[in-house]
């Protein structure tokens, strides 16, 4: 129990903060409450945790039947709102039936001279369908679809698919079978995982004692991964100046160039959709407002303030991703996808967003060298920190460590690369322990 006026005030502030979390809407997904709660830096009172747990239990929606899950027109609802999912992280839907015309539009989009041949169009359609089904099942908002799929047999799934009366594209059943097979033998390692090891293996996992990486202490590996995207000399003033330049430009023609070239768009779909979302004027204004809200000084260095200072967890892992990470990614990607004579490249190069700088190393933002840095920091987390190494070593090899977030595949560390590294570091941890 809290004692005195100050204790009651602190408890009230916490209630207000988490009541706001219940009502907030990040990219249209109110159901991310659990992830945000775990990501916030506020220390919650035991009574508040219990209250939120009870609210969560009371708010739990009805189970999703297998038949409803495989029926394309089904719109899942939770807390009175449709549960959305996405393709390429940003193109959102509320039912699989909505995905079908999107797939058709994409295949027709490249059915032009210099586009894709029929076989490539078919492969694109299959890929988008698989992405849509997996994003519907492995939801960031709602655990029920995945729970339903993995608690039924292959035969039960086949029978349910056979009972679907609505029109479906070729490969619909095969997409569900593939997703079921994958997730019956995989653990999704992210901050809102219902599995404790899944949460610990997330980069968002808060490390109480901090983690020492390249001469500085960070609150989590996420803090390092996002902070290192900023050159040590870059200040908050530099960031606001770049945002001001971006806000003054019409990005329509620039994005149209990326949209219109299959050689650019298809291998970089997530990056292009990320840029479309974050170059919108309201989003650029949001970045500026968030920098202002953080009580930062113009002379503060962006990388240094994300390191652990006198107070731990100045920024939550959530803030690291959606503010610092997305802002750095935006600047790096604008530089990469701009033509060589575009003046914006000079602006970004002057603030060192032409590469990632770490000590004597200079790494391309989309490069094997930078991606391999993830494995290096995991060597510290899992091979040098015994308590965290114990977690990853004890997950049976029969379970594949995976990572799936709303079909987002960030170019700095693509999901297939991330997953490969995660499973490799488990093998290394087990080898070091002599197992």
SULGI-V304561 format. One line per field, one symbol per residue. psi: psi as a letter, one per 30 degrees, with the letter a starting at -180 (. if undefined). Layout:
psi = ???
This chain:
psi = kkkleeeeeeeeeeeeefeeeefljjhgjfggeeeeefflfkkkkeeeeeeeeeeeeefklllkleeeefjefkjkkkhgkkjlllkgffjllflfefeefeeeeeeeegilkgbkleeeeeeeeeeeeeeeeeeeeikffjfeeeeeefglleeeeeeeeffkflkllkgeeeeeeeeeeeffglkjjlfgkfkeeeeefkffkkjeflkjkhglklflfeeeeeeffkkffkleeeeeeeeeeeffkjfeeeeeeeefjefeeefheeeeeeeeeffkeeeeeeeeeeeefghlkefkkeeefflkbfklhekleeeeefdeeeeeeeeeeeeegklfgkffeeeeefghgflkkjbfkjkkeileeeeffeeeffeeefffjeeeeeeeegkkffjkkljjjhgkikfeikeeeeeeeeeeeeeeeeeffg.
